[in-house]
Amino acid sequence: MDKVDRIKRLVESSLDTSFGGDIQIVSLMVLPTQKFFEETNTWIPDSYSLFVQIRKGSVVLNQPGEVEFFLESLFGFESCVDFV
């Protein structure tokens, strides 16, 4: 199993636990991020960013960024969530 599948399963499981089972992941992309290392003038791998499209069903969220904040605090990755 590769990293993307593992992250997707973790996202699905954590969303089900925290927001109920009525949230469905439509698509999920995990992209590596890089940072500029000035000593060598090169870009080096840094972390990942999550891009998630979610169908939320009947789940009521208090704030629009609630899911993004939850995923960022859980994984430590920058997250962008879109509801479809």
C-alpha positions in Angstrom: 0.0 0.0 0.0 1.4 3.4 -0.9 1.5 6.6 1.1 -1.5 8.2 -0.7 -3.8 5.2 0.0 -2.7 5.2 3.6 -3.3 8.9 4.0 -6.7 8.6 2.3 -7.8 5.8 4.7 -6.6 7.9 7.7 -8.5 10.9 6.4 -11.7 8.9 5.8 -11.5 7.2 9.2 -10.8 10.5 11.1 -13.6 12.3 9.3 -16.0 9.5 10.1 -15.0 9.5 13.7 -15.1 13.3 14.2 -18.0 14.3 11.9 -20.1 11.2 11.5 -20.4 8.7 8.7 -22.2 11.0 6.3 -19.0 12.6 4.9 -17.7 11.0 1.6 -14.3 11.8 0.0 -14.8 12.4 -3.7 -11.2 12.9 -4.5 -7.9 13.3 -2.6 -4.5 14.5 -3.8 -1.4 14.5 -1.8 1.3 16.8 -3.3 4.9 17.1 -1.9 6.0 20.6 -1.0 9.5 22.0 -1.1 11.5 24.8 0.5 14.4 26.8 -0.8 17.7 25.9 0.9 19.8 29.1 0.6 23.2 27.5 1.5 23.1 25.3 -1.7 20.6 27.4 -3.7 18.4 24.4 -4.3 14.9 23.3 -3.5 14.6 20.4 -1.0 11.6 18.3 0.0 9.7 19.7 2.9 6.3 18.3 3.6 3.0 17.6 1.9 -0.2 19.4 1.0 -3.7 17.7 1.0 -6.3 18.7 -1.5 -9.6 17.0 -0.7 -13.0 17.2 -2.3 -15.8 16.2 0.1 -19.5 15.5 -0.2 -20.8 16.3 3.3 -24.4 14.9 3.1 -26.4 15.9 6.1 -23.4 16.9 8.3 -23.8 20.4 9.8 -20.5 22.3 10.2 -20.2 25.3 12.5 -17.6 27.1 10.4 -16.5 26.7 6.8 -12.8 26.0 7.7 -13.6 23.5 10.3 -12.6 20.4 8.3 -9.4 22.1 7.0 -8.4 23.1 10.5 -9.2 19.5 11.7 -7.0 17.9 9.0 -4.2 20.4 9.4 -4.0 19.8 13.2 -4.3 16.0 12.8 -1.7 15.5 10.0 0.4 18.6 10.2 0.0 19.1 6.4 -1.4 22.2 4.8 -5.0 21.2 3.7 -7.4 22.6 1.1 -11.0 21.3 1.4 -13.7 21.8 -1.2 -17.3 20.7 -0.7 -19.1 19.4 -3.8 
